[in-house]
Amino acid sequence: MLVSLHVKNLALIDEEEIFFEDGLNILTGETGAGKSVVIGSVNLALGAKADKELIRTGAEYALIELVFQLDKKQEEKLKAMDFFPEEDGVFVIQRKIMSARSICKVCGETVGARQLQEIAEALITIHGQHENQTLLQKKKRRETLDGYAGKKAAEYKKKVDECYQEYRKLAKELEADGSDIQAREREAALLRFEVKEIEEAALRAGEDEELEQDYRRMVNSRKIKEAAYLAYRMTGEGSGEGAGENISRALREIRGVSSFDKSLTDLEAMLGDIDNLLNDFNRQMADYIESLEYDEEEFVQTENRLNLLNHLKSKYGKNIAEVFAYRQRAEERLNVLENYETFRQQTEEKLEETRQELEEACGKLSQLRSKSAKSLGSQLRKALQELNFEDVRFEIQVCPQPDHVTAEGYDEVEFMISTNKGEKLKPLSQVASGGELSRIMLAFKTVLADKDEISSLIFDEIDTGISGKTAWKVSEKLGILGKGRQVICITHLPQIAAMSDTHFLIEKSPKGERTVTTIKKITGEEELKELARMLGGAEITEAAMENAREMKELARNTKQY
């Protein structure tokens, strides 16, 4: 759930913080007080396009911070995206908007707008007039029905997708080879040459790395030999200046006096170890210098072999392992071309088998969708009637299109509605107004509440175009929806505001030479006064207050059922 919203220097907001609660959170206020800025700030924090004009006049930046309390499913989803909540499942999203750019951070880590939108989808759903339009989109209608159908639909869709991808793969293989015999013969000839070239090279795993090391050693042998010989002289004996000679002399001196002072015994032993270690080093260095000797023929052979390997790697892979893998693929493809008729026959048989599997999988998915459509349509019709669509008829039509198979199956899904008695069913896009779409979306959300894993919903402009009895019906639905999840709703209607579990008042007032928007939680008498204001009238009369009390009591009684 969304625990809090912190806004600073945004539009008319100086600095405000709202702590939301479970259930139905209602935000009200006079027109122009800044209600849209509150929902807008949530959208901004979740990656919406930011306009520098939103920064409060005189401020260098605007800041929005959202704090979420994650449930286990949300934690798992976000961890799969490599985002980890803070202690006790707290998840913080912050966006800083400046005149030139904006910075988005999730739990202190900077993220891009695309990542932020993916995160938002796991945390919260925001419904405004734009979001309601998704009911009219072909793809969204099918997704909504499949979501209602649940795990079984997901299983069938996975099978359909697998069959569809395999079918397309096999069809492309047949189409690519076609009937051009000459092209196949040319490809086979090239593959034979490539396989032979790799085989004749008699490659050995890791050979290129060994040769490169030998080649570097040979090319730089003079520098290596000079450095090695100098190190040999500086650590050996006989030159009069080597470290070994000086260490031996020092050891003899210490041994000559160590019998006079026992504390010198340990130092003598240490120096003896150094002398032995230096002698071992010097002998191994002598052996190394001797190993640097090679003849010109060995160098030429190494160089030629390395050139051959590099030539093969430039054609077939970055390393010998990739060259081997290329040869294996080439041999497999060559086998297909040399036995093309057998391959084509086998592929056609597989294609037909896959087509039948795809058709069967699409059929099962279509049957499930049709069954689910009847159930969901019935529930939505009842939910719409409860939202004061008294004579509504609502059906979900699943129309199979076997000639147009996709990875999603072959069904088209249409929402059909009639809102007036005697009128025939028509597609939702031809009938519903903006206000009706808001109520229909609310009906969907109520019916699908148990299927939806998102625990926080925001409704903006849910009361567009409604009043009276319809407003009360919408209020009841929001109350029901708020029993199982967190709902945040901006409204102008007292019927909806009365149903609140938590009520916030947004006000605009002068502060010095500026105008500021403030937000506060209201209860008791303050909440009744706000309801009375919303009921109308230039002044809040005792009659309006009594009406507000009755409305609040009615809402309280309604929520008990």
PERADA-V68377 format. One record per backbone hydrogen bond with DSSP energy under -0.5 kcal/mol. CO is the residue of the C=O (numbers start at 0). NH is the residue of the N-H. Records with the same first field share a line. If there is no record, write none. Layout:
# PERADA-V68377
CO = NH / NH
This chain:
# PERADA-V68377
0 = 2 / 68
2 = 19
3 = 66
4 = 17
5 = 64
6 = 15
7 = 62
8 = 10 / 55
9 = 12
11 = 13 / 516
12 = 9
13 = 8
15 = 6
17 = 4 / 19
22 = 24 / 486
23 = 25 / 500 / 501
24 = 488
25 = 503
26 = 490
27 = 505
29 = 32
33 = 37
34 = 38
35 = 39
36 = 40
37 = 41
38 = 42
39 = 43
40 = 44
41 = 45
42 = 47
43 = 46
50 = 53
51 = 54
53 = 10
55 = 58
59 = 98
61 = 96
62 = 7
63 = 94
64 = 5
65 = 92
66 = 2 / 3
67 = 69 / 90
70 = 74
71 = 75
72 = 76
73 = 77
74 = 78
75 = 79
76 = 80
77 = 80 / 82
78 = 81
85 = 88
86 = 89
88 = 69
89 = 85
90 = 67
91 = 106
92 = 65
93 = 104
94 = 63 / 96
95 = 97 / 102
96 = 61
100 = 97
102 = 95
103 = 110
104 = 93
105 = 108
108 = 105
110 = 103
111 = 115
112 = 116
113 = 117
114 = 118
115 = 119
116 = 120
117 = 121
118 = 121 / 122
119 = 122 / 123
124 = 126 / 457
125 = 127
126 = 459
127 = 131
128 = 132
129 = 132
130 = 133
131 = 134
132 = 135
133 = 136
136 = 140
137 = 141
138 = 142
139 = 143
140 = 144
141 = 145
142 = 146
143 = 147
144 = 148
145 = 149
148 = 151
149 = 153
150 = 154
151 = 155
152 = 156
153 = 157
154 = 158
155 = 159
156 = 160
157 = 161
158 = 162
159 = 163
160 = 164
161 = 165
162 = 166
163 = 167
164 = 168
165 = 169
166 = 170
167 = 171
168 = 172
169 = 173
170 = 174
171 = 175
172 = 176
173 = 177
176 = 179
178 = 180
179 = 183
180 = 184
181 = 185
182 = 186
183 = 187
184 = 188
185 = 189
186 = 190
187 = 191
188 = 192
189 = 193
190 = 194
191 = 195
192 = 196
193 = 197
194 = 198
195 = 199
196 = 200
197 = 201 / 202
198 = 201
203 = 206
205 = 209
206 = 210
207 = 211
208 = 212
209 = 213
210 = 214
211 = 215
212 = 216
213 = 217
214 = 218
215 = 219
217 = 220
219 = 223
220 = 224
221 = 225
222 = 226
223 = 227
224 = 228
225 = 229
226 = 230
227 = 231
228 = 232
229 = 233
230 = 234
231 = 235
233 = 242
235 = 243 / 244
241 = 245
242 = 246
243 = 247
244 = 248
245 = 249
246 = 250
247 = 251
248 = 252
249 = 253
250 = 254
251 = 255
252 = 256
253 = 256 / 257
256 = 259 / 260
257 = 260
260 = 263
261 = 264
262 = 266
263 = 267
264 = 268
265 = 269
266 = 270
267 = 271
268 = 272
269 = 273
270 = 274
271 = 275
272 = 276
273 = 277
274 = 278
275 = 279
276 = 280
277 = 281
278 = 282
279 = 283
280 = 284
281 = 285
282 = 286
283 = 287
284 = 288
285 = 289
286 = 290
287 = 291
288 = 291
289 = 292
294 = 298
295 = 299
296 = 300
297 = 301
298 = 302
299 = 303
300 = 304
301 = 305
302 = 306
303 = 307
304 = 308
305 = 309
306 = 310
307 = 311
308 = 312
309 = 313
310 = 314
311 = 315
312 = 316
318 = 322
319 = 323
320 = 324
321 = 325
322 = 326
323 = 327
324 = 328
325 = 329
326 = 330
327 = 331
328 = 332
329 = 333
330 = 334
331 = 335
332 = 336
333 = 337
334 = 338
336 = 339
338 = 342
339 = 343
340 = 344
341 = 345
342 = 346
343 = 347
344 = 348
345 = 349
346 = 350
347 = 351
348 = 352
349 = 353
350 = 354
351 = 355
352 = 356
353 = 357
354 = 358
355 = 359
356 = 360
357 = 361
358 = 362
359 = 363
360 = 364
361 = 365
362 = 366
363 = 367
364 = 368
365 = 369
366 = 370
367 = 371
368 = 372
369 = 373
370 = 374
371 = 375
372 = 376
373 = 377
374 = 378
375 = 379
376 = 380
377 = 381
378 = 382
379 = 383
380 = 384
381 = 385
382 = 386
383 = 386 / 388
384 = 387
387 = 389
388 = 391
392 = 417
394 = 396 / 415
395 = 397
396 = 398 / 413
397 = 399
398 = 411
400 = 403
405 = 408
408 = 405
409 = 400
411 = 398
413 = 396 / 415
414 = 427
415 = 394
416 = 425
417 = 392
419 = 422
425 = 416
426 = 429 / 430
427 = 430 / 431
432 = 436
433 = 437
434 = 438
435 = 439
436 = 440
437 = 441
438 = 442
439 = 443
440 = 444
441 = 445
442 = 446
443 = 447
445 = 448
447 = 450 / 451
454 = 485
455 = 124
456 = 487
457 = 126 / 459
458 = 489
460 = 463
462 = 465
466 = 469 / 470
467 = 471
468 = 472
469 = 473
470 = 474
471 = 475
472 = 476
473 = 477
474 = 478
475 = 479
476 = 480
477 = 481
479 = 482 / 483
480 = 483 / 484
484 = 486
485 = 456
486 = 24
487 = 458
488 = 26
489 = 460 / 461
492 = 496
493 = 497
495 = 498
496 = 499
501 = 25
502 = 521
503 = 27
504 = 506 / 519
506 = 517
508 = 515
510 = 513
513 = 510
515 = 508
517 = 506
519 = 504
521 = 502
522 = 525 / 526
523 = 527
524 = 528
525 = 529
526 = 530
527 = 531
528 = 532
529 = 533
530 = 534
531 = 535
532 = 535
538 = 540
540 = 544
541 = 545
542 = 546
543 = 547
544 = 548
545 = 549
546 = 550
547 = 551
548 = 552
549 = 553
550 = 554
551 = 555
552 = 556
553 = 557
554 = 558
555 = 559
556 = 559
557 = 560
